[in-house]
Amino acid sequence: MPLKKYGVLVGKIVGKRKAVSSSPHFQIKVEGANGVFYRIAVNVKSKVAPSEVKYFLKDNFQHDLVHKIKLANLQPGFHELPKAPNGLALDFVRYNLFRLEDLVPLPFEVDGPNNDLNDHLDFFVTKAKEDDQAIIYAFGEPWGPETVKDKVFGFLPGRGIHDIHMNQGSVGEFAYTNGIWQDGGMLIYFPSSDKWLAFFTAFQSQSFNTDDNGNASGEEPVTGVAPLRIVAAMVNPAGDDAGKEAVYIINLSPNTIPLKGWSIVDKLGKKEVLADNAVLAAHSVLTIRLSGRGAQLGNSGGTITLQDQLNQKIDGVAYTQEQAKQQNYLLSF
């Protein structure tokens, strides 16, 4: 079954503690509304081998998600979210928050400076803690309020949020938590620079090919750069969009790849199925023009996903409203 409750905690960072071997969670103390405190428990080590967590960290994150967060104007505290597309819920497979190769494994603790997850998290959490305007958005499953003091920071009642990681594609003992549109993660907004920091993690034992219930499905994608990549799109053409919106795909491999049954999928899950005779020659770029009856590329921001004939994700990108504003220009990815 998926997470019992899912949402986002909004607040100001007021404390932190690095992970240690006996408790491999980076702990963050957050103040919500009216002096109510919460703890964010961030997994930095997997219980299933290999133990190194795969992470994505970007300090100038641009995505349609941050535009939606701004529009939502969430106040400090916890907000339950619907596990559904086109909202604020996270889904690492379906929302194209990053490319698969952007996730890299890293130990939580290694001798030396700036070379492990503890160090990377501590740098940016400290930066946010020292900035009176910085706001953290932590996505996951809440706990509490409890009848006892928080075991890390000592505030009463204890409460917080955990599962700050991918929450689908698990196998074995953790498969019971699988679900779609319920992934965990953290965003930190710095108003002074109008920049967003994104931090997402996944365990190496998890699959990025998942079915509609979030369970592992099919073969795992090839590691590294996918042989077929979305490199550009015409999102905002001049005049009528029908037949002018387009997606450009490059074949990096030395092989011709048949695309029968493949599709382009938009942020609402609408599909543009490629022609039965579609192929992509080696080292070539294919232009896929959208008919307007399937996938559509809205000008308010969105996602573009390439799926194979088994509906497995091959590549995916995202774009913002700001990026789509200029008419009749290609967006590059």
Secondary structure, 3 states (H helix, E strand, C coil): CCCCCCEEEEEEEEEEECCECCECEEEEEEECHHHCEEEEEEECECCCCCCEEEEEEECCCCCHHHHHHHHHCCCCEEEECCCCCCCCCECCCCCCCCCHHHCEEECCCCCCCCCCHHHHHHHHHHHHHCCCCCEEEEEEEEECCCCCCCCCCCCCCCCEEECCCCCCCCCHHHHHHCCCCCECEEEEEECCCCEEEEEEEEECCCCCCECCCCCECCCCCCCCCCCEEEEEEECCCCCCCCCCCEEEEEECCCCCEECCCCEEECCCCCEEECCCCCEECCCCEEEEECCCCCCCCCCCEEEEEEECCCCCEEEEEEEECCCCCCCCCEEEC
